[in-house]
Amino acid sequence: MSEPAPDSGASGGSLRRTPLRDWHLAHGARMVPFGGWDMPVQYATGVLTEHHAVRSAVGLFDIGHMGQVAVSGAHALAWLQWLVPTDVSRLEVGHAQYSILCAPDGGAIDDIIIYRLGADRYLIIVNAANTDADVAWMRHCLAEPGPGIDTRYVALHTYGSDRTLIAVQGPKSLAVLQKIAGTDLSGLGYYRATTATVAGIEAFVARTGYTGEHGYEIAFDASHAVDVWEALLAAGDDSGIMPCGLGARDTLRLEAGMALYGHELSRDVNPFEANLDRIVRLEKSGFVGQDALRAIAAAGRARALIGIELTVAGVPRADYPICDANGVRIGVTTSGGPSPTLRKSVAMGFVPASHAAVGTELAVEIRGRAHAAVVVPLPFYKRPAAKRVAPTS
């Protein structure tokens, strides 16, 4: 999943707290406001150390701020087919699907993950800052459903402080998690999920993540958050496990070319512009935004999201101008920074589709100076298959 960048300002009393918030404070985390929550941005170890721990070993993330919405009932599938542009009917039980909530004009309200838990049961994970808006949109779509959907047979339930989420990410994540899991997880494929006990607690375990590494996201009763968190730290003690904050999560997802809502995705961005053509099924029966997306597909996208690598020294950030080879401003960066893994400066941004081809020479304006850059393929970083580590016991 993707999320907005940390808010500015000091953490305060009106911010929501995950059940691990006190643990973070007790262990030296620096807290920041993030999507309406008080969250750790880093520990004393620092962002770079935490980043490298995830790439080389294993990192632990508190993602209890993410929204969880259950959808069930005999018409749950039909309603989900109306709600999103992906083909939810392809989901088998225990499978997951990345999708988007689209507005009627095709703009992205949020990006989400849909899990099929049973024949008529689904779980949707949404971004923390967008949870209230997403749920409101879902209820609107429930009040005005597509043809043939009887919403008497669709139930929507939003989980609150009773449920939480923890992410275990990195090449040693399976080895660590397996030590305290009551189920063999070695055969759990990417974007697959199962029920299991973790540290003796009933949990929903998904092989998903936001880092570009092999990893898992675990949903369970929030009252056990500290016990499960500390059990994972203990299980990973000999594997170099490290608690990680939002800073490392952002550098990891940037390297992996993963969208951050409010940056690469927004109400002003449609799936085709964001290179998400693969998830849009225009051929399926009616869904919200279908007419608009058909028109965009027929006309061709006017702009495209690209990967950019600086060829000179400099650090690009979000909202920096992108220029063509003649110095004309043609776009803007959406995310950027140094890549700790690749030791290069990279960015993502939108430019006219005519300038999106790999190898196109561009420039990024940094504090008023043009810095030479080139369009490169996304993602910037791909996990080497050899980095996966099998569980020891």
C-alpha positions in Angstrom: 0.0 0.0 0.0 1.0 3.7 -0.5 0.5 6.7 1.7 0.9 10.5 1.9 4.2 11.9 3.1 4.6 12.8 6.7 2.6 15.9 7.8 4.5 19.0 8.9 4.3 20.2 12.5 4.8 18.5 15.9 3.0 15.4 17.1 0.0 16.4 19.2 -2.9 15.4 21.3 -5.5 15.1 18.4 -3.4 12.5 16.6 -4.6 8.9 16.6 -2.3 6.3 18.1 -1.5 2.7 17.1 -1.3 0.2 20.0 2.5 0.3 19.6 2.9 4.0 20.0 4.1 3.8 23.7 6.5 1.1 22.7 8.0 3.4 20.0 8.5 6.2 22.5 10.0 3.9 25.1 12.6 2.7 22.5 13.8 6.1 21.2 11.6 6.6 18.1 11.2 10.1 16.7 7.5 10.6 16.2 5.8 12.7 13.5 2.3 13.4 12.5 1.4 11.1 9.5 -2.0 10.9 7.9 -3.6 12.0 11.2 -1.6 9.5 13.3 1.4 9.8 15.6 4.0 7.5 13.9 7.7 6.7 14.2 9.7 8.2 11.4 12.9 6.6 12.6 14.7 5.2 15.6 18.1 6.1 16.9 19.6 3.8 14.3 18.6 6.2 11.6 16.9 5.9 8.2 19.9 4.6 6.3 20.6 1.8 8.7 17.0 0.8 8.8 16.8 0.9 5.0 19.8 -1.4 4.6 18.5 -3.7 7.3 15.4 -4.4 5.1 17.4 -4.8 2.0 20.0 -7.2 3.5 18.1 -8.8 6.5 14.7 -8.0 8.0 12.9 -4.9 9.2 9.7 -4.6 11.3 7.1 -1.9 10.6 4.1 -0.7 12.6 1.4 -0.2 10.0 -1.5 -0.2 12.5 -2.6 3.2 11.0 -3.8 1.5 7.8 -7.6 1.2 7.4 -9.3 -2.2 7.2 -12.8 -2.6 5.7 -14.6 -5.9 5.6 -17.1 -6.6 2.8 -19.4 -9.6 2.9 -22.7 -11.0 1.6 -24.2 -12.8 -1.4 -23.8 -9.6 -3.6 -20.4 -8.6 -2.2 -18.6 -9.7 -5.4 -21.1 -7.9 -7.7 -20.7 -4.7 -5.7 -16.9 -4.9 -5.7 -17.0 -5.3 -9.4 -19.0 -2.1 -9.6 -16.7 -0.3 -7.2 -13.3 -0.9 -8.8 -11.9 -1.2 -12.4 -10.1 -4.5 -11.6 -11.7 -7.9 -12.2 -12.4 -9.0 -8.6 -14.1 -12.2 -10.0 -10.6 -13.5 -10.8 -9.7 -13.6 -7.1 -9.6 -17.1 -5.6 -10.0 -17.5 -1.8 -6.6 -16.6 -0.2 -5.6 -14.4 -3.1 -5.1 -10.6 -3.1 -5.4 -7.9 -5.8 -4.0 -4.4 -6.0 -6.7 -2.0 -7.2 -7.9 1.6 -7.2 -11.0 3.4 -6.1 -11.9 5.6 -9.1 -14.1 8.6 -9.3 -16.6 8.9 -12.2 -14.0 11.0 -14.1 -11.4 8.3 -13.8 -9.3 10.0 -11.1 -7.9 8.0 -8.3 -9.6 8.3 -4.9 -7.2 5.9 -3.4 -5.2 2.7 -4.1 -6.2 -0.3 -2.2 -5.6 -4.0 -1.8 -8.5 -6.5 -1.9 -8.2 -9.9 -0.2 -10.7 -12.7 -0.7 -11.2 -14.4 2.6 -14.0 -16.7 1.7 -16.8 -17.4 -0.9 -18.6 -14.1 0.0 -16.0 -12.4 2.3 -13.4 -9.8 1.4 -11.0 -7.5 3.2 -9.9 -4.1 1.8 -6.8 -2.4 3.1 -6.8 1.4 2.5 -4.4 4.2 3.2 -4.5 5.8 6.7 -5.1 9.4 5.7 -7.8 8.3 3.2 -9.7 5.9 5.4 -12.6 8.2 6.3 -13.0 9.5 2.7 -12.7 5.9 1.3 -15.4 4.6 3.6 -17.6 7.5 2.7 -17.1 6.8 -1.0 -17.8 3.1 -0.5 -21.0 3.9 1.3 -22.0 6.3 -1.5 -21.4 3.5 -4.0 -23.5 1.2 -1.8 -26.3 3.7 -1.8 -26.1 4.1 -5.6 -25.1 0.6 -6.8 -24.7 -0.6 -10.3 -27.5 -2.5 -12.2 -28.6 -5.8 -10.7 -26.9 -5.3 -7.3 -29.1 -5.8 -4.3 -27.3 -4.0 -1.4 -29.5 -5.8 1.1 -27.0 -8.6 0.5 -23.8 -6.5 1.0 -22.5 -5.7 4.4 -19.7 -3.1 5.0 -17.8 -3.1 8.3 -14.9 -0.8 9.2 -12.4 -2.1 11.7 -11.4 0.4 14.4 -8.9 0.3 17.2 -9.7 -3.4 17.7 -7.5 -4.5 14.8 -3.9 -3.7 13.9 -1.3 -4.5 11.3 2.5 -5.2 11.4 4.8 -5.7 8.4 7.8 -7.9 8.4 10.0 -7.1 5.4 13.3 -8.3 4.0 15.1 -11.4 2.6 15.1 -13.0 6.1 11.4 -12.2 6.8 10.2 -15.8 6.2 12.9 -17.3 8.4 12.0 -14.9 11.2 8.2 -15.2 10.9 8.3 -19.0 10.6 9.9 -19.3 14.0 6.7 -18.0 15.7 4.0 -19.0 13.2 1.8 -22.0 13.7 1.5 -22.7 10.0 4.1 -23.5 7.3 4.3 -20.2 5.3 7.1 -21.3 2.9 4.6 -22.0 0.1 2.7 -18.7 0.5 3.1 -16.9 -2.9 3.2 -13.2 -3.6 -0.2 -11.6 -3.2 -1.5 -14.6 -1.3 -2.8 -14.8 2.2 -3.8 -17.3 4.9 -4.9 -17.6 8.5 -2.3 -18.6 10.9 -1.2 -18.2 14.5 1.6 -15.8 15.1 3.2 -16.0 18.6 0.1 -18.0 19.5 -2.3 -15.3 18.3 -4.9 -15.8 15.6 -3.8 -13.7 12.6 -4.3 -13.0 8.9 -1.0 -13.3 7.2 -0.5 -11.8 3.7 2.7 -12.0 1.5 2.5 -8.3 0.6 4.4 -5.2 1.4 5.6 -1.7 0.5 9.4 -2.2 0.3 10.1 -4.2 -2.9 11.4 -7.0 -0.7 10.1 -10.4 0.2 7.8 -9.7 3.2 4.6 -10.2 5.1 1.8 -8.1 6.5 0.0 -9.4 9.6 -3.5 -8.4 10.8 -4.7 -9.4 14.2 -6.4 -8.3 17.4 -4.8 -5.0 18.5 -4.8 -6.0 22.2 -1.9 -8.4 21.4 0.2 -5.8 19.4 3.1 -5.5 21.8 3.3 -9.2 22.4 3.5 -10.0 18.7 5.9 -7.2 18.0 8.3 -8.2 20.7 8.0 -11.9 19.7 9.0 -11.0 16.2 12.0 -8.9 17.4 13.1 -11.8 19.6 12.7 -14.3 16.7 14.8 -12.1 14.5 17.5 -11.2 17.0 20.0 -13.5 15.3 19.0 -12.3 11.9 19.7 -8.7 12.4 16.0 -7.6 12.7 15.5 -3.9 13.2 12.3 -1.8 14.0 11.9 0.7 11.1 10.1 4.0 10.7 8.4 5.9 8.0 11.6 7.3 6.7 13.0 3.9 5.6 9.6 2.9 4.4 9.6 5.9 2.0 13.1 5.3 0.6 12.4 1.6 0.1 9.1 2.2 -1.7 10.8 4.9 -3.9 13.5 2.5 -5.0 10.8 -0.1 -5.7 8.9 2.4 -7.8 5.7 2.1 -5.7 3.1 4.8 -5.8 2.6 7.1 -2.9 -1.0 8.5 -2.7 -0.9 12.3 -2.9 2.2 12.1 -5.1 2.1 9.5 -7.9 -1.7 9.0 -7.4 -4.4 11.6 -6.7 -7.8 12.7 -7.8 -6.1 14.4 -10.7 -4.3 11.3 -11.8 -5.9 8.4 -13.7 -4.6 4.8 -13.8 -3.3 5.1 -17.4 -1.1 8.1 -16.5 0.2 6.2 -13.5 1.2 3.2 -15.6 -1.5 1.1 -14.1 -3.1 0.0 -17.4 -2.6 -3.6 -16.3 -5.2 -3.4 -13.6 -8.0 -1.7 -15.6 -10.4 -4.2 -17.2 -12.4 -2.1 -19.6 -14.1 -5.2 -21.0 -15.9 -6.2 -17.8 -19.5 -5.1 -17.2 -20.2 -1.6 -15.7 -18.0 -0.1 -13.0 -17.5 3.4 -11.6 -15.4 5.5 -14.0 -15.6 3.1 -16.9 -16.9 5.6 -19.5 -14.2 8.1 -18.6 -11.4 5.5 -18.6 -12.6 4.2 -22.0 -12.4 7.7 -23.4 -8.9 8.2 -22.0 -7.8 4.8 -23.4 -9.1 5.7 -26.8 -7.5 9.1 -26.9 -4.2 8.0 -25.4 -2.7 9.4 -22.2 -1.5 12.9 -22.4 1.2 12.5 -19.7 3.0 9.6 -18.1 4.7 8.7 -14.9 8.4 8.1 -15.4 11.5 7.1 -13.5 14.4 9.6 -13.6 18.0 9.2 -12.7 20.3 12.2 -12.2 23.5 11.9 -14.2 25.2 14.6 -12.2 25.4 15.3 -8.4 22.2 16.5 -6.8 19.2 15.5 -4.7 15.7 15.7 -6.3 12.7 16.0 -4.1 8.9 16.2 -4.8 7.5 19.1 -6.7 10.8 20.0 -8.6 10.4 21.2 -12.2 11.3 18.7 -14.9 12.7 20.3 -18.1 13.3 19.0 -21.6 16.7 19.0 -23.4 16.0 22.7 -24.4 15.4 23.8 -20.8 11.7 24.1 -21.2 9.6 23.1 -18.2 7.5 20.1 -19.1 6.6 18.4 -15.9 7.2 18.0 -12.2 8.7 15.4 -9.9 6.3 13.6 -7.5 8.9 11.8 -5.3 12.7 11.8 -5.2 15.8 11.4 -3.2 19.1 9.5 -2.9 18.8 5.7 -3.4 20.7 4.1 -0.5 20.8 0.8 -2.3 21.8 2.0 -5.8 23.8 5.0 -4.6 22.2 7.2 -7.2 19.8 10.1 -7.0 16.4 9.1 -8.4 12.9 10.5 -8.8 9.5 9.8 -10.3 7.4 12.4 -12.0 4.9 13.3 -14.7 5.9 14.5 -18.2 4.1 14.6 -21.6 3.9 11.1 -23.0 6.1 12.2 -25.9 9.0 12.6 -23.4 8.5 9.3 -21.5 10.6 6.9 -23.5 13.5 5.3 -21.6 16.7 7.1 -22.5 15.2 10.5 -23.0 17.5 13.2 -21.8 15.9 15.6 -19.3 16.9 17.9 -16.5 15.5 18.5 -13.0 15.6 22.0 -11.5 17.1 21.9 -8.0 17.1 25.3 -6.2 17.0 27.1 -9.6 19.8 25.1 -11.3 19.2 22.5 -14.0 20.7 19.0 -13.2 21.1 16.6 -16.1 18.9 13.5 -15.9 17.7 10.6 -18.0 14.5 8.6 -18.1 15.1 5.1 -16.8 12.8 2.0 -16.3 10.7 1.6 -13.2 11.2 0.2 -10.7 14.7 1.5 -10.0 15.4 -1.6 -7.8 14.3 -5.2 -8.2 14.8 -7.8 -5.5 17.3 -10.4 -6.6 15.7 -13.9 -6.5 18.8 -15.2 -4.7 18.2 -13.0 -1.7 15.3 -15.1 -0.4 16.2 -17.0 2.7 14.4 -20.2 3.6 13.0 -20.7 7.1 15.3 -22.5 9.5 12.6 -23.9 11.8 
